[in-house]
Amino acid sequence: EILERVTFNGHSLKYFKSMEMSKDTDMLKKIQLSQMKFVVMEADANDKKHPFHIIVTTDHRIFTFGVQDEETAKTWTTTLSEAINTFMTQKGTGMEEEEGGHMAHPDKQGFLLKLGHGFRADWKQR
């Protein structure tokens, strides 16, 4: 994958099949920060198109992204490494973001009666 198709928002790394990156339907994979273990940069003189590789390691998979210049590779590697280190430092302190984000503990829960379009149906407990 080329890095122009990748975004990182501080919580997850997403890569896309198209350059537009406008729709989640175009997203190929989302790697949560909590899944990332470490990031390294490698140079590959045999790869003429993307000679610098950014390697993101998780527990179950290794992702490799290629870029054309060393400065871009260093920037991405530093940014991701700092985010992983910050997350690992906060882990266990109660400061890390919980799975499900702000919806992990909803304000309301119970039963609802679904109404609309001339029918009524009971919903399961949410």
DANORFEN-V429897 format. One record per helix or strand of 3 or more residues. SS is the DSSP state (h for helix, s for strand). FROM is the first residue (numbers start at 1). LEN is the number of residues. Records with the same first field share a line. If there is no record, write none. Layout:
# DANORFEN-V429897
SS: FROM-LEN + FROM-LEN
This chain:
# DANORFEN-V429897
h: 3-3 + 24-3 + 33-3 + 70-21 + 101-3
s: 6-3 + 12-5 + 27-6 + 36-8 + 52-7 + 62-6 + 113-4 + 119-4
